[in-house]
């Protein structure tokens, strides 16, 4: 950090404190040459995560869109708003962990469907029908078959354990 007075390249940090808003660190510095003191602020640089849509457009990641999609899928289902918020937070964390700058909308949709299939199968099918853009009843039925097969496998495993 250059001194603001004499432009000398070396300074020392005299004091560091978290700013009142908690979003930055306030540092008091002193020039090692002229002894002038000055304040700097350190912020975390946040590069916005972008979602790459099917057509190639890029949009900033927006958790409100995830909540909106989950609310539509879970409409009139026994799913609490707290559970929807919990899933949204989980997905947000997964995205931040796995992706640095961009995430394909396809990957994001798959993450949401992984959470929904465990939460509520009807909500899952609703979401999948919009997300996967089913063209006809056959596509819809094949998605239902996957769920039914999973349920049969669960029942078989439970039956063996008893």
N, C-alpha and C positions, 0 to 999 in steps of 0.2 A: 504494500500500500504506500503510495507516494504521499509525502507531506504536502498539505495544501499551501503552506507558506513558502518553503524553499525548494520543493519538488525532490527532496532527497528520497531515495528508494527504500530506506529502512525506517520502520516505526515499531514501537512495541505497544501491546495492548495493556492498558493500565487497569481497566475495569470492564467487565461484561455483565450485562443484565438482560433478562427477557423483557421485551417491550410490554407496555400495558395491555395491548390487544393480543399478545401471545403469539403473533405471527412473524415476529422478527427478533433478532438479537441486537441490542444496542451496545456498541463497543466504544469506549473512550481510548483514544490512541495518543501516543506522544512521539514526536520526531526525535530520532537519536542524534540528530545534528543540531537543530535550532531549538529543541525542547518545546516547540509549539504543540498544543493539545487540540484535538478535534474529535468529532463524533462520527462514526460510521454505523450503518445499519446492514445487517446480513439477513437476507430472505432466502427461503427455499425456492428455487426456480421450478415452477410447475409448468411442464410442457403439456398442453391439453391432449388427452387421448382422443384419437379420431376413430370413428366407425366408418369402415369402407362398405358402402351399400352394394347391392347386386349389380347396379348399373355403373359402378365405378365412382360415384359421387362420394365425397367425404363429409361427414358431419361430426361435430363435437359429441363425445359420449355424454349421454343425458340420462341420469338415473330416473327421472320423471317418466321417460318413455317406457322404461322397464316396468315401473309401478303401474302405469296406465295399461300396458299389455296384460300384466298379471291380474289387474282388477277386472278387465273385460273377460279374461278366461275364467276367472273364479266367481263371476257374477252369479248370484243365487246358489252358491255352493257353500258348504260349511267350512269356509276358510277365513280366518280372522285377518284383519288388516295388519295386526302384529306379525303374523306369519308371512304375509306378503312383504312387509318391510324387512323382515329377517332374511328372506330369500334374496331380496334386492341387495342388501348389504353383503351377503355371501358372494353373489355374482360380481359385485363391484370389486371385492377383494381378489377374487380369482382373476379378473381381467387385469387389475393392477399388477398382480404377481406374474402373470404369464406374458403380458404384452407391454412393450415399452412405449410405443407411439401410436400404433394402429391395430385395430382388431376388425376382422371381417364380420359383417352382420351375420353371416352363416354360423360362425363359431359362437357368437353371442347368443343366437337363437338356440343352438344346440345345448349350451349351458343352461339356459332357462328351461328347456324341455326336460333335461336331466333332473332338475329340481322339481318340476311340476309332476312328472310321472310318479314320483315318490309321494307327493303331497295329495294329489287328487286326479284320478284318471280322466274324469270328465273334463276338468280344466285343461289337462294335458292335450286331449283330443281337440278341444276348442282352439287352443293355441296352435297346435300342429296344423290344423286345417287352414288357418290363416297364414301361418309362417311358411308352410311347405306348399301353399297355393294348390291344393288338390284340384285336379282338373275334372275328375269324375268320381262316382261312387266307389269304383274299384280301388282307387288310391286310398280313399277313406277307409274302406273295408280292410285293406292290407295293413293299415296302421292299427286298426282295432284288433286284428288277428295277432299282431306282435304283443299287444297288451294282454290279450286273453291267454296266449301261450306262456307269458311270464307268470300270470296268475296260476295257471295249471301247474307249472314247475314249482311255484311256492307251495301250493297245496300238497304236491307229492312229497316235497321235502319235509313238510310239517307232519304228514302222515307217517313217514318213516321214523321220525324222532319219537313218536308216541309210544 
